[in-house]
């Protein structure tokens, strides 16, 4: 008799930016320019993205450092 797989899949973390709130402080990009790119004017150019499980804690810290609260994370 096969043993059922009791592992549950973790919800994926997704990050987004509210471009109406971003003021171009660029703290996110200074922390991780690849994950948080800037446009030519210095504002966030982040496209909605899934975050690897290993990066979640670091990304949450970066999000919490945004003075305009323009960055957010959701799990799905």
N, C-alpha and C positions, 0 to 999 in steps of 0.2 A: 504494500500500500504506500503510495507517494505521500510525503509530508508536505502540507501546504506551505507556501512561501508567505511568512508572516511579516516580511519587511513592508513598510509603507513608503511610498515615494514622497520625498519632500516637495512642498510647493516651490516653484521657481520664483526667484526674486527678479523683478523688473524695475528699471529706473527710467524716469522721464523728467523732463524739464518744462516748467511753465515759462515760456519765453516772455510773457507779459510781466513777469516778476523779476526776471534776471536783469541785473544792473551792471553786469560786466566786471564784478570784483575779481573774478577768475581764481578764487581760492580752490575750487574744484579742479581746475586744469593744472594749477601748480602742484596739486597732490597727485594727480594721475592724468597727464596730458593725452594719453591714448584713449582712456575710457571717457574723459570729459574734454573733448576738443572744443576749440573756440572758432568763431567765424572771423572774417577779416576785420570786424569792428571790435572784437574782443568779448563778444557775448557767447554764451553757450551754444554750441552747434550739436549738442547731444541728440541723437536719434533714440527712440525707445529701444532699450536693450535688455537682454537677459544677463544676469550676473552669475558667474560661476560660484558654486558653494564656497570654495576656498577664499573668495574675495568679498563675501558678504559683510563680514565684520568691518573690514577696512572701508568699504563703500558706505556703510551706515555712518561711520565717523565723518567721512567726507560730506555726505548729505547733511548731517547735523551741523556742520561748520558753515553752511551757506547762510550769510546774513539776511538774505531776502526770502529764505525758505522757498526758493524756486525749484529745488530738486525734491523728488519724492520717490519712494520705493513701495511697490505692491508685491504681494505674493499670490501666485495663481497656479 
